[in-house]
Amino acid sequence: MDAPTAPRPRADGAAVDGPLVILAGGGRFPVLIAEAAAAAGRRVAIAALRGEAQPDIERFPHRWIGLGQLGALMRLIRREGARDLCIIGGIRNRRMPGLADIDFGGILEVIRNWRILALGDDSILRKIARGFEARGLRVVGAAEVAPHLVVPVGPLGAVAPTAADLAEIAAGAAAARAHGRRDLGQGVVVAGGRIAVREGPAGTDAMMRAFGVLRRAGSAAPGVLVKCLKPTQDRRLDMPAIGPDTVRVAIESGLRGIAVEAGGTLIADRAEAVRLADAAGLFVYGIAGGEGES
């Protein structure tokens, strides 16, 4: 591939890394990462996955690609002279693309790495990252590009967890990490001192809504959502994430708080998420390192 572009100086003389290509799935984070990189003086281009990425990525130089179009992605990277790749955003369609949707580069990767289909999500992501690294790229995490999106320790808004809440958060963190160690999900809901529901393939919102069914049936106390990094998770590729929509679903589902791993979770539109939580009397809390570790 072409040689990477040399870093450019900013007006204040500080060094700026070279161009960044973002492989964008769904949600707000691809645009937030692009905005942060551009604000730091980096040239940004987005490879947007069809059917996943949101239309507002088109504010930036971009190319729409299919899930199996590795060749199209690599051509964009070469065109930009980029060395760094950030993979961010959700993917709802986890099915393998059909042969008509895979370009030649993608077909070669499927043939070479067909065994990854038998592995869990984290194993697949690590395998994909190694494939990009073998092509001379550096896979960078969202937290490296936009550290202001990372959840800090402690309460984010005006509502703080009580001592009883903190005890449930610690129990939930231990359960979430045990669940993640099996590569089954990142989160649990704790209610009345027990684990009420665990996250499955449908994701966090579906888990909270399942808890909401229990609440409306009167079979569960008000709960707390707890999300943590999986112990084997590569934080460059798939950090836990929350945002205003998480808060809205938590409120609808009868939760009294959200607790996530500080330093290991991203938050989109923090001011709006906190405003919604404060208005509902719901806490949003960053779990310090060591809380809930077994």
HUQUIVEN-V781756 format. One line per field, one symbol per residue. burial: # if it has 9 or more other ideal C-beta (glycine too) atoms within 8 Angstrom, else .. A space follows every 10 residues. Layout:
burial: ???
This chain:
burial: ...##....# .....#.### ########## ####.###.# .#.####### .###..#..# .##.###### ####.###.# #########. #.....#... ###.###.## ..#..#.... .########. ###...#.## ###.##..## #..####.#. #...##.### ########## #.#.###### #...###### ..######## ##.##....# ..######## ..#####.## ####.##### ########## ########## .#######.. .######... ##..
